[in-house]
């Protein structure tokens, strides 16, 4: 089975993630939704065998200058580029995935962002005053406002745990919103 060996770079941050996937657009999207930086493919190599792809992944990660002690994050430098150049047999398909505008995060409308911000500020005031109950504004459902908060936080690059800590929104609800948004995007594609 074919697989892609990817190197996804955090633009202007000096580090990248190396891994293997069968769906490069989805992988870039998944990493990009939780990253505080713009993410792009530094290299994307199509390899005929997933076993070979995984072997190259381990070789690149263990040989590259590590960004952290664990995980698959490495420093972006000439050494990393040389390691990726030595991956054979592989077809470099990076240029085929340059325009990924259709796979990025959906930007919320100004009205949704303002509603989410107002609701978030109200929640913070209530939590600060030790109250335990918060009513959403008249005519607005709590789920609708929590959804707007999730979309707003996604557009800012926050992940599920961040939203749970900052806004008190359950992780399950966060992922429900993400799944619904992906379904909408796939339906319009």
Sine and cosine of phi, psi and omega as CSV:
sin_phi,cos_phi,sin_psi,cos_psi,sin_omega,cos_omega
0.00,0.00,0.68,-0.73,-0.01,-1.00
-0.97,0.23,0.42,-0.91,0.00,-1.00
-0.50,-0.87,0.30,-0.95,0.04,-1.00
-0.94,-0.34,0.77,-0.64,0.20,-0.98
-1.00,-0.06,0.87,-0.49,-0.07,-1.00
-0.91,-0.41,0.43,-0.90,0.18,-0.98
-0.76,-0.66,0.97,-0.24,-0.03,-1.00
-0.98,-0.18,0.87,-0.49,-0.10,-0.99
-0.99,-0.12,0.68,-0.73,0.18,-0.98
-0.99,0.12,0.96,-0.29,-0.12,-0.99
-0.85,0.53,0.74,-0.68,0.03,-1.00
0.89,0.46,0.30,0.96,0.00,-1.00
-0.93,-0.36,-0.34,0.94,0.06,-1.00
1.00,0.07,0.23,0.97,0.05,-1.00
-0.64,-0.77,0.29,-0.96,-0.06,-1.00
-0.52,-0.85,0.34,-0.94,0.05,-1.00
-0.94,-0.34,0.73,-0.68,0.02,-1.00
-0.93,-0.38,0.71,-0.70,0.00,-1.00
-0.19,-0.98,-0.11,-0.99,-0.01,-1.00
-0.81,-0.58,0.64,-0.77,0.03,-1.00
-0.47,-0.88,0.32,-0.95,0.14,-0.99
-0.98,-0.20,-0.25,0.97,-0.03,-1.00
-0.77,-0.64,1.00,0.07,-0.11,-0.99
-0.89,0.46,-0.61,0.79,0.01,-1.00
-0.89,0.46,-0.69,0.72,0.01,-1.00
-0.91,0.42,-0.61,0.80,0.00,-1.00
-0.92,0.39,-0.69,0.73,0.03,-1.00
-0.89,0.46,-0.66,0.75,0.03,-1.00
-0.89,0.46,-0.71,0.70,-0.03,-1.00
-0.89,0.46,-0.68,0.74,0.02,-1.00
-0.95,0.32,-0.64,0.77,-0.04,-1.00
-0.91,0.40,-0.49,0.87,-0.04,-1.00
-0.95,0.32,-0.36,0.93,-0.02,-1.00
-0.94,-0.34,-0.01,1.00,-0.08,-1.00
-1.00,-0.06,0.61,-0.79,0.05,-1.00
-0.99,0.14,-0.02,1.00,-0.02,-1.00
-0.87,-0.49,0.33,-0.94,0.15,-0.99
-0.93,0.38,0.69,-0.72,-0.02,-1.00
-0.91,-0.42,0.61,-0.79,0.06,-1.00
-0.51,-0.86,0.34,-0.94,0.05,-1.00
-0.96,0.28,0.85,-0.52,0.16,-0.99
-0.99,0.16,-0.69,0.72,0.09,-1.00
-0.56,-0.83,0.59,-0.81,0.09,-1.00
-0.65,-0.76,0.91,-0.41,-0.10,-0.99
-0.90,-0.43,0.81,-0.58,0.04,-1.00
-1.00,0.02,0.81,-0.58,-0.05,-1.00
-0.82,-0.58,0.68,-0.74,-0.10,-1.00
-0.91,0.42,-0.42,0.91,-0.07,-1.00
-0.81,-0.59,0.77,-0.64,0.03,-1.00
-0.92,0.40,-0.51,0.86,0.04,-1.00
-0.90,0.44,-0.66,0.75,0.04,-1.00
-0.92,0.39,-0.65,0.76,0.02,-1.00
-0.87,0.50,-0.70,0.71,0.01,-1.00
-0.91,0.41,-0.58,0.81,0.04,-1.00
-0.91,0.42,-0.68,0.73,0.04,-1.00
-0.91,0.42,-0.63,0.78,0.03,-1.00
-0.84,0.54,-0.77,0.64,-0.01,-1.00
-0.87,0.49,-0.65,0.76,-0.01,-1.00
-0.90,0.44,-0.73,0.68,-0.02,-1.00
-0.90,0.44,-0.73,0.68,-0.06,-1.00
-0.90,0.44,-0.69,0.72,-0.04,-1.00
-0.96,0.27,-0.41,0.91,-0.04,-1.00
-1.00,-0.06,-0.40,0.92,-0.05,-1.00
-0.97,0.24,0.27,-0.96,0.10,-1.00
-0.96,0.29,0.88,-0.47,-0.12,-0.99
-0.97,0.26,0.65,-0.76,0.10,-1.00
-1.00,0.10,-0.58,0.81,0.03,-1.00
-0.73,-0.68,0.24,-0.97,0.00,-1.00
-0.95,0.31,-0.41,0.91,0.01,-1.00
-0.70,-0.71,0.26,-0.97,-0.03,-1.00
1.00,-0.03,-0.15,-0.99,-0.12,-0.99
-0.91,-0.40,0.44,0.90,0.01,-1.00
-1.00,-0.06,0.74,-0.67,-0.03,-1.00
-0.75,-0.66,0.31,-0.95,0.03,-1.00
-0.98,0.21,0.68,-0.73,0.05,-1.00
-0.99,0.11,0.91,-0.41,0.03,-1.00
-0.39,-0.92,-0.01,-1.00,0.01,-1.00
-0.88,0.47,-0.55,0.84,0.02,-1.00
-0.88,0.47,-0.68,0.73,0.04,-1.00
-0.88,0.48,-0.71,0.70,0.02,-1.00
-0.87,0.49,-0.65,0.76,0.03,-1.00
-0.89,0.45,-0.67,0.75,0.03,-1.00
-0.88,0.48,-0.68,0.73,-0.01,-1.00
-0.94,0.35,-0.54,0.84,0.05,-1.00
-0.90,0.43,-0.47,0.88,-0.05,-1.00
-1.00,0.09,-0.05,1.00,0.00,-1.00
-0.96,0.29,0.91,-0.41,0.02,-1.00
-0.65,-0.76,0.46,-0.89,-0.19,0.98
-0.98,0.18,0.74,-0.67,0.00,-1.00
-0.46,-0.89,0.47,-0.88,0.05,-1.00
-0.94,-0.34,0.86,-0.52,0.00,-1.00
-0.97,0.23,0.91,-0.41,-0.04,-1.00
-0.89,-0.45,0.36,0.93,-0.04,-1.00
-0.83,0.56,-0.68,0.73,-0.06,-1.00
-0.92,0.39,-0.33,0.94,0.04,-1.00
-0.97,0.25,-0.25,0.97,-0.05,-1.00
-0.89,-0.46,0.46,0.89,0.01,-1.00
-0.92,0.38,-0.70,0.72,-0.05,-1.00
-1.00,-0.10,0.99,-0.14,-0.01,-1.00
-0.91,-0.41,0.49,0.87,-0.03,-1.00
-0.88,0.48,-0.48,0.88,-0.01,-1.00
-0.97,0.23,-0.20,0.98,-0.07,-1.00
-0.95,-0.32,0.05,1.00,-0.01,-1.00
-0.99,0.13,-0.05,-1.00,0.01,-1.00
-0.94,0.35,0.60,-0.80,0.07,-1.00
-0.98,0.18,0.79,-0.61,0.02,-1.00
-0.99,0.16,0.75,-0.66,0.00,-1.00
-0.97,0.24,0.35,-0.94,0.04,-1.00
-0.96,0.29,0.32,-0.95,0.02,-1.00
-0.86,0.51,-0.67,0.74,-0.02,-1.00
-0.88,0.47,-0.69,0.73,0.03,-1.00
-0.90,0.43,-0.66,0.75,-0.01,-1.00
-0.91,0.42,-0.67,0.74,0.02,-1.00
-0.90,0.43,-0.67,0.75,0.02,-1.00
-0.89,0.45,-0.67,0.74,0.01,-1.00
-0.91,0.42,-0.66,0.75,0.01,-1.00
-0.90,0.43,-0.71,0.70,0.01,-1.00
-0.88,0.48,-0.70,0.72,0.00,-1.00
-0.90,0.44,-0.67,0.74,0.01,-1.00
-0.88,0.47,-0.68,0.73,0.02,-1.00
-0.89,0.45,-0.65,0.76,0.04,-1.00
-0.89,0.45,-0.68,0.73,0.01,-1.00
-0.88,0.48,-0.67,0.74,0.00,-1.00
-0.89,0.45,-0.69,0.73,0.02,-1.00
-0.88,0.48,-0.67,0.74,0.00,-1.00
-0.91,0.42,-0.71,0.71,0.00,-1.00
-0.89,0.46,-0.63,0.78,0.02,-1.00
-0.90,0.43,-0.55,0.83,-0.03,-1.00
-1.00,0.01,0.20,0.98,0.06,-1.00
0.92,0.39,0.27,0.96,0.08,-1.00
-0.98,0.19,0.46,-0.89,-0.06,-1.00
-0.92,-0.40,0.00,1.00,-0.06,-1.00
-0.78,-0.63,0.72,-0.70,-0.01,-1.00
-0.72,-0.69,0.82,-0.57,0.05,-1.00
-1.00,-0.06,0.72,-0.69,0.10,-0.99
-0.93,0.36,0.28,-0.96,0.00,-1.00
-0.84,0.54,0.43,-0.90,-0.01,-1.00
-0.82,0.57,0.75,-0.66,0.06,-1.00
1.00,0.07,-0.07,1.00,-0.03,-1.00
-0.90,-0.43,0.71,-0.71,0.02,-1.00
-0.99,0.10,0.49,-0.87,0.01,-1.00
-0.88,0.48,-0.66,0.75,0.02,-1.00
-0.87,0.49,-0.66,0.75,-0.01,-1.00
-0.89,0.45,-0.67,0.75,0.01,-1.00
-0.95,0.31,-0.65,0.76,0.07,-1.00
-0.88,0.47,-0.61,0.79,0.05,-1.00
-0.88,0.47,-0.70,0.72,0.02,-1.00
-0.89,0.45,-0.61,0.79,0.04,-1.00
-0.90,0.43,-0.71,0.70,0.01,-1.00
-0.86,0.51,-0.73,0.69,-0.01,-1.00
-0.89,0.45,-0.64,0.77,0.04,-1.00
-0.90,0.43,-0.71,0.70,0.01,-1.00
-0.91,0.42,-0.61,0.80,0.06,-1.00
-0.88,0.48,-0.68,0.74,-0.02,-1.00
-0.91,0.42,-0.37,0.93,0.04,-1.00
-1.00,0.00,-0.09,1.00,0.05,-1.00
1.00,-0.07,0.19,0.98,0.01,-1.00
-0.99,0.12,0.42,-0.91,0.02,-1.00
-0.95,-0.32,-0.10,-1.00,-0.09,-1.00
-0.87,0.50,-0.72,0.69,-0.02,-1.00
-0.91,0.41,-0.61,0.80,0.04,-1.00
-0.87,0.48,-0.72,0.69,-0.03,-1.00
-0.91,0.42,-0.60,0.80,0.03,-1.00
-0.88,0.47,-0.72,0.70,-0.04,-1.00
-0.95,0.32,-0.73,0.69,-0.10,-1.00
-0.96,0.27,-0.63,0.78,-0.17,-0.99
-0.88,-0.47,-0.10,0.99,0.00,-1.00
0.95,0.32,0.36,0.93,0.00,-1.00
-1.00,-0.02,0.78,-0.62,-0.04,-1.00
-0.86,0.50,0.57,-0.82,0.00,-1.00
-0.86,0.52,-0.64,0.77,0.01,-1.00
-0.86,0.50,-0.66,0.75,0.02,-1.00
-0.91,0.40,-0.64,0.76,0.05,-1.00
-0.82,0.57,-0.77,0.64,-0.05,-1.00
-0.94,0.35,-0.50,0.87,0.09,-1.00
-0.89,0.46,-0.70,0.72,0.02,-1.00
-0.90,0.43,-0.68,0.74,0.01,-1.00
-0.88,0.48,-0.70,0.72,0.01,-1.00
-0.89,0.46,-0.68,0.74,0.01,-1.00
-0.89,0.45,-0.67,0.75,0.01,-1.00
-0.91,0.42,-0.66,0.75,0.04,-1.00
-0.89,0.46,-0.66,0.75,0.02,-1.00
-0.88,0.47,-0.67,0.74,0.03,-1.00
-0.89,0.46,-0.70,0.71,-0.01,-1.00
-0.90,0.43,-0.64,0.77,0.02,-1.00
-0.93,0.37,-0.58,0.81,0.00,-1.00
-0.93,0.38,-0.54,0.84,0.00,-1.00
-1.00,0.05,-0.22,0.98,-0.02,-1.00
-0.98,0.21,0.00,0.00,0.00,0.00
